[in-house]
Amino acid sequence: MIVVMRPGASREQIEAVARRLEELGFKTHPIYGQEKTVIGAIGNKKALSSEAIINLPGVEKIVPILKPYKLVSRELKDTPTIVRVGGVPIGGRNVVLMAGPCAVESEEQLLTTARSVKEAGAQILRGGAFKPRTSPYSFQGLEAEGLKMLARVREEVGLPVVTEVMDTRDVELVAGYADMLQIGARNMQNFRLLKEAGATGKPILLKRGLAATVEEWLMAAEYILDSGNSNVVLCERGIRTFENATRFTLDLSAVAVVKENSHLPVIVDPSHGTGSWRLVPPLARAAVACGADGLLIEVHPDPVRALCDGPQSLHPENFDLLVGELVAVAQAVGRTIGFNGRSQQDIEGFAGEKTGSGPV
């Protein structure tokens, strides 16, 4: 439920209401607004007599939350949440670009990619140190050494880093190096991992499961917020359907549904969603057009020799072309794209001179 405080309610009144709710066995989550403060109260409503709260000083009304997910719901918080990753805001008017290799293979590979994607306009570097693979014989990542490479390249290039954590035993290690922790699709409902990652206080990138409904996805996010961490970014990366023309079916309708039901920012991964680099540019453009707050795109300096997901990775020159195309789409829908290393004017001029995102 939501306890809505009166305009002008004092900090002491708000804290008194929160204490009373906690005494009754509720977890409380105050949200301070410019005009009003609301207190999200999660717990057993049967233990609550509404008179015990409604008559407290400063309380205006009590509103039930009808959705099964509470903390991520727009019923609790109608204004969009802005999540900051190393100073980069996700969830505002800017569309954020996260780019880099599927897997960290070497420091040279990572540094080359990081420099190129930053020059093109990326604001966050992605790279996998721990890789969940379908086959146990596939490349599993460089693990701790990969994390160290990510940290060194971050210092060299100046981009914050997002990387995946797969196991509760590795949460502390990964959190020591990464600016943002990614929970992969296969771990979306690993509830222990969600809690452990959330408890770090680091921003969390939560990918949608391979066969998860939007409600299940939002309920997974609820675990992280319930741990006290509201810095969650959702990522649509394609779901498994009967269609086999693409690796997965990229569900762009989920972006609009999430925006309607949750205050959390949502980004799109067209690389995993299609499995083909040729399909990444059109789906990336569509994602921006339908309201995504960012894109997660795999980029590799030599996709043919990539140890992981080469067929869906863009060459840096193709990524450069794509960014130019995305500027026009963002402007058409009233958005902008933030850039590091190149100005908006440079990108616009580049987009006017070059078109297409074909092979290099």
N, C-alpha and C positions, 0 to 999 in steps of 0.2 A: 504494500500500500504506500501511498504518498501522503505525508503530512505537509500541507501548504501553510507556511507562516504568513502572517499579515505583513503588508508593506511597512517597513520601518521597525520590524521586530528586532530587538537587541540581540547581540551575540550571547548574552547571558540567558535570554529566553530560549534561544535556539539550542544552546547546550543543555539547558534544563529539560527540554522536550526529548532530546536525544538520550539523556541519562535515564529518563523514565521509561523510554522504549526499551533500552538495554536491560533495565531491571525486569521488564516483562518478557525478556528472552529474545528480543529482536536484534538483528544486526542493523546498524544505521549507516546511512551514506548521505550526509548533508551535501546539497548542491547550492552554492551561493550565487544568486543572480543579481543583476543590477537593480531590479525592482523588487523581486521576491526571492526568498530562500525556500527550498523544499527539502524535506528529509525523506529519503527512501528508507522504508522499514521492511526488512525481509524476515519472515518468521511465521509462526503459527497464529493466524488471526483469531482462532478460537480462544486463545489466551488473553485476548484484548477486549476490554470493555471500552467502546468508543468514548464514553463519557470521561474515562480516565485520561484521555489525551485532549479531546476537543475543548475541555474547560481549562486547560493550562494557558497561562498568559502568552499572548503572541500567536496562538494557533487560529488560523482562519477556517480550514476545513480538512477533512480526510477524504482522499480519493483512492478507490481500489485500483490496482493494476491488473488488468484482465489477461494480459499476455502471460504465457508460462515463463518467459524470460522477463526479468524485472529490471535489472540494473542496466542492461543494454537497450532497453525499450525507450521509444520516444514518449511513451506515457510518463516516464519518470523525468526525462530530460529532452526537451523539444529542440534545443539549439545544438547544432553539430559540434561534436568533439574534435578538437585539434590535437593531434599527437605529434610531439616534436622528437625527431631523431637526430641527435648531434646538431641541434639548432635548425634542422629542416622541418618546417611544419607540413603535416599531412592532414588534409581535411578542409582546407580553406578554398579560396578561389583558384589557387595554383594547382596545376596537375603535376605531380611529382614523378620523376623518372628514376627508377632503380634499374641498374643494368650491370652486367658482368657475366663471367663464365658460370656454367652450371657447377663445375667442380674446379677447385684450385689444384692446378697440376704442377706449377713451378712458380717461383717468384718472378721470373722473366715474363711468363705468360700472363700472370696476374697484373704486373705493373704496366705492361704494354696495353692490356685491355682497359685498365683503370684510367690511364692517361687519355686514351682515345674516347672513352665514353664521357669523361668529364668535359673534354673539349667539345663534344657534340651537344652536351647539355644535361647529362645525368647529374643528379644531386646525391645519390646514394649508391654505393658499390655493393653488389651482391656477389657471393661466391661461396660454394659449398666446401666445407672442410670434412664434415661427416655426411656421407651419401647413402640414403636408403635405396637399395637396388632390388629389383625383383629376383635377379639371380645372385646367389652367393659368390659366383665366380666373376662378377663384374667389378669394376673399379669402385672401391668403397670410400675413397677420399684419403687425404693425407692426415686427417684428424688433428692432433695437437700441433703438429708442424704446420699444417695448413692455416690454423688459427694465428700462429705467429707471423706467417707471411701476410695474412690479411691486416694484422696490426701494423706491420712495417710499411706496407703499401699505403695504408691510411695516413700514416705520418708523412710519407713521401708526397702523396697526391692531394690529401686534404679532403677526402670524401668519407663520411661515416659509413659503417659497415653493417650489413645484415647477413646473418648466416644461420643455418639450421642447427637446432639441438634435437637429438633423437632419444635421449635416455636421461632419466632423472639423475643418474650418476655423473652425467657430464654437464649439468646445468651450471654449476659454479664455475667450471673451467671455461665454458663458452661465454658465460656472462662476463668473465674477466677480460675478454678480448673484443666482444661484439658490442656495437651500439644498439642493436635491435636483434632480438631472438626470433627466429622463424620456427613455427610449429608446422610441420609438413602435413600434407593431406592424409597420409597413412597414420598419423598420430593425432588427428583432430579430436578423437574421443579417448585419448589416453589421459584420463582425468587426473591421474597422479602427476603426470608431466605438466599438464596445464597449471595445476596448483603450484608446483615447484618453480616453474618458469615465471608465473605471475608474482610469486613472492620475492623475486629479485628486484622488482620495481622497474626493470628495463622495459622499453616498449616491446610489444609482442606483435609479430605478423602471423596471423592465424589463417592458414589455408583451409579451404572447404574440402571435406572428405570426398573420396571418389564417388560415393553413392549417397551422400548426405543431403537431406532436405535443408532448406533455408532455416527452418525452425531448429533443426538439430545443430546446425552451424552456429546459430545465435546462442543456443543453450551451452555450447562448448565455450563460447566467449564469456558467457555468464560465470563460468567457473573461474576465469582469470580475474574478472571484475570483483567477484566475491572474495578473492584472495587479497583485495585491497589495491589492485592495480588497474587503473582505468585507461592505461595507455595501450589500447588494442586497435590494430588495423586489420580488417578482414581482407582476404584475398580470394577472389573467384579464379579458379584455375582449370575449370572443365570437369564435367562429371561423366560417369560411364553410362552409355545408353546402348541401344541396339545398333547405332550407326558405327560403321568401321572405316569410313572414308577419311576420318581424322582420328588422331590418337585418343582424344576425348571430345565431348561436345561442350564447347565453351558457352556457358549459360549467361549471356549478357542481361537477360531479363532479371537475373538475381540481383544485379546492381541496383535496378530501380526498386525492386521489392525490399532490399535491405535499407535503402535510403528512406523508404516510406515507413519502415517499422523500427529502425534503430538510428541512434545518433552517432554511431561509430563510423569512421571513414572506411571506404571500401576501394580496393585497387583490383586490377585485372592482370593475370599472367597469360598472355596470348601464346607464349612459347609452349608451355605444357598443354595449354588448351587445344592446340592444333597438332603439335608434333612435327610441323613443317615450317621452315623459315619463310617459304613463299607466302604462307597464309598469315604470318605474324603481322605484317604492315596493315592489311585491310581490317583485321580484327582489332588491332591497336587503335586505329582511327575510329572504329565503331565504339570501342570502349570509352574513349574520350567523349564522343558524341552523346553517349547514353548516361554520362554523369560520373564516371569513375574518377576517383581522387588521385589516381596514380597508375603507373604501369610497371610491371616487373618483367624485364626482357633479358633473355640470354644472349650474350655477345661473346664471341671467341675470335682471336686473331687468325686461327686456322681451323675452321669448323670441320673440315674433312678429317683432320687428325685428332680431333677432340676425344678425350677419354670418356666423355659422358655427354649424351644428348647433342651430338654434333649436327644431326639433321634439322634440329629446330633452332639452332643458334645463328644469329645474324653475324656477318662479317662487320667489323667496325665501320667500313665505308657505307654499308647498307643501313646500319643504325644511324649514321650521320644523315643520310637521305630521309629516313623515316622521321627523324626529329623535325626536319624542315616541313614535312607534310603535316605533322601533328600541330604545329603552330597555327596553321590555317583553320584546322578543325576546332582547336581550342578557342580561337577568336570568334568563330561562327556561333559558338554556344555560350559566349560570355565568360570564357575562362582564359587563363594565361598559363604559360609553362615557365617555371623558374630555371635559370641557367647558371652554371658555374663555368667561367673561362670564356664564354662567348655571350655577347649582348643580344637582347631581343632583336635589335635592328640587324645585326649580323645574320641571325637565323632567318629573318624574314627575307633578306636579300638573297640568301642562299636558296631558300625555298622557291623564290621566283626564277632562279637561274637553272635549277636542276629539278627534275621530276622523276618519279619512279623509285623502286627499291629493289631492283633486280640484282642478279648475281654479279660479283666482282670478278 
